[in-house]
Amino acid sequence: MANPYETKQPVRLWDPSGRLSLAGLKDNILNFPYTPTVSSMQGANYSEYALTHNNFQQRAFESGQNVEINITAPMVVRSEEQAEYIVKAGLWVRSAMKMNFGQDSSPGLPPPVLRFYAHGLYTAVPCMIRDFAWNLDSDIDYLEYNSKSTGGIVRIPVMNTFVLSLSTTYAPKDVRENFSVRDYMQGKLRNDGYV
């Protein structure tokens, strides 16, 4: 039986830079084979004009806010192979939130910009991981095995939940040269990651 974590899934995160390849995930992709809950929030900023002796205030558009995406993903473990994937996935996510430092090549290089895919609604959305939560619950069975990644005995819950907060990000030059509201509304920018 194929490991569902190793096959391309409808919901996934990809590191196109290749900088996270040392974490050991196949094709540098974090797959979510058990359908996660994906929620997004987008806002707009408006200035308020506080006019004296007025019952209502006028507002003027300032800017749009980047989309914030939250993922709550069940991570089920049915074998040592799947448990090993969870260990690597946790390392991959935590590494995606760290900049190069000290003895690394290119110290100060910020974390990589990832690409998020979900159900054909989100396609190659450039994003960064802002938050990551992974609970090791007490009320569930654990699988104990000898991990190749850690070189020792590891215990992984048979039912995990990864909770990630993503922030979309776009290069100013790309927005200036490629974005238009008309193209956005017509769906022409969907494959370019605009949400």
C-alpha positions in Angstrom: 0.0 0.0 0.0 1.4 3.4 -1.0 2.1 5.9 1.8 -0.5 8.6 1.4 2.0 11.2 2.7 4.4 10.5 -0.2 1.9 11.0 -3.0 0.8 14.4 -4.3 -2.4 15.5 -2.5 -5.0 18.2 -3.3 -3.8 20.2 -0.2 0.0 20.7 0.1 2.8 23.2 0.7 5.9 23.2 -1.5 9.3 24.8 -1.1 10.4 25.8 -4.7 13.8 27.1 -3.4 14.9 23.6 -2.3 16.3 25.0 0.9 14.2 22.7 3.1 15.3 19.5 1.2 17.5 18.4 4.1 14.4 17.8 6.2 13.8 14.8 4.0 10.3 15.2 2.5 9.9 13.8 -1.0 10.0 16.5 -3.7 10.2 19.1 -0.9 6.4 18.9 -0.5 4.4 18.8 2.8 1.3 16.7 1.9 -2.0 16.7 3.8 -3.6 13.4 2.7 -6.4 13.6 5.3 -8.5 16.7 4.2 -7.6 19.6 6.5 -9.8 22.5 7.4 -8.6 25.5 5.5 -9.9 29.0 6.4 -8.8 32.3 5.1 -9.3 35.9 6.2 -8.8 39.0 4.1 -9.4 42.6 5.1 -9.2 46.1 3.9 -8.0 49.2 5.7 -10.0 52.4 5.7 -9.1 55.8 7.1 -11.8 57.6 9.1 -12.5 61.3 8.7 -13.8 62.5 12.0 -15.9 65.6 11.1 -17.0 67.8 13.9 -20.8 67.8 14.7 -21.5 64.9 12.5 -23.5 61.7 13.3 -21.6 59.6 10.8 -18.0 59.4 9.8 -16.8 59.1 6.3 -14.2 56.5 5.3 -11.5 56.4 2.6 -9.8 53.3 1.3 -6.2 53.0 2.3 -5.0 49.5 1.4 -5.9 45.9 1.1 -4.5 43.3 3.5 -2.8 40.1 2.4 -4.8 36.9 2.9 -4.1 35.0 6.1 -4.7 31.2 5.7 -5.1 28.8 8.6 -4.8 25.1 8.2 -5.9 22.5 10.8 -4.7 19.2 9.4 -5.2 15.7 10.9 -2.1 13.6 10.6 -2.9 10.0 11.1 -0.2 7.4 11.8 -0.8 3.8 10.8 2.8 2.6 10.3 6.4 3.3 11.2 6.8 4.8 7.7 4.0 7.3 8.3 5.3 8.1 11.8 8.7 8.8 10.2 6.9 11.2 7.8 5.3 13.1 10.7 8.7 13.5 12.3 10.2 14.9 9.1 7.1 17.0 8.5 7.4 18.6 11.9 11.1 19.4 11.2 10.3 20.7 7.7 7.6 23.1 9.1 9.8 24.4 11.9 12.7 24.8 9.5 10.5 26.9 7.1 10.3 29.5 9.9 14.0 29.9 10.4 16.5 32.2 8.6 20.1 31.1 7.7 22.3 31.9 10.6 25.9 31.7 12.0 27.7 28.9 10.2 25.1 28.6 7.3 26.0 29.8 3.9 24.4 33.2 3.3 23.7 34.1 7.0 20.7 36.4 7.3 18.9 34.9 4.4 15.2 34.9 5.4 13.0 31.8 5.5 11.9 30.5 2.1 8.7 31.7 0.5 6.5 28.5 0.0 3.7 27.8 -2.4 0.3 26.7 -1.1 -2.2 24.5 -3.1 -5.7 23.5 -2.0 -8.5 21.9 -4.0 -7.9 24.0 -7.1 -9.0 27.1 -5.3 -5.5 28.1 -4.1 -2.8 27.6 -6.8 0.8 28.3 -6.1 0.0 31.0 -3.5 3.2 32.5 -2.2 3.2 32.3 1.6 5.3 32.1 4.7 4.5 30.0 7.8 3.9 32.4 10.8 2.8 29.9 13.4 2.9 26.2 13.9 1.2 24.1 16.7 1.6 20.4 17.1 0.1 18.8 20.3 1.3 15.5 21.7 -2.0 14.6 23.4 -2.2 12.4 26.5 -5.5 10.7 25.7 -4.4 8.7 22.6 -2.2 5.8 21.7 1.4 6.3 20.6 3.4 4.3 18.1 7.0 3.7 19.4 9.7 3.0 16.8 13.3 3.5 16.0 13.5 6.6 13.9 16.1 7.0 11.1 15.7 10.8 11.2 16.5 11.2 14.9 18.7 8.1 15.3 16.8 6.9 18.4 13.5 5.7 19.8 10.6 8.1 19.1 6.9 8.0 20.2 4.4 9.5 17.9 0.6 9.8 18.6 -1.5 7.7 16.1 -3.7 10.8 15.6 -1.9 14.2 15.4 -3.1 17.6 14.4 -0.9 20.2 12.7 -2.2 23.7 13.0 -0.4 26.3 10.7 -0.9 30.0 10.1 0.2 31.2 6.7 0.7 34.8 5.5 0.5 35.4 1.8 3.3 37.5 0.3 3.9 39.0 -3.1 7.0 40.7 -4.6 6.4 44.4 -5.2 7.7 44.2 -8.7 5.4 41.2 -9.5 2.4 43.1 -8.2 3.3 46.3 -10.1 3.9 44.5 -13.4 1.4 41.7 -13.3 -1.6 42.5 -11.1 -4.8 44.1 -12.3 -8.2 44.0 -10.6 -9.8 43.2 -14.0 -7.6 40.1 -14.6 -8.1 39.1 -10.9 -11.9 39.2 -11.2 -11.8 37.2 -14.5 -9.7 34.5 -12.8 -6.6 35.1 -15.0 -4.3 35.4 -12.1 -5.4 32.3 -10.2 -2.4 30.3 -11.4 -0.1 33.1 -10.4 -1.0 32.7 -6.7 -3.2 35.7 -6.3 -6.1 35.1 -3.8 
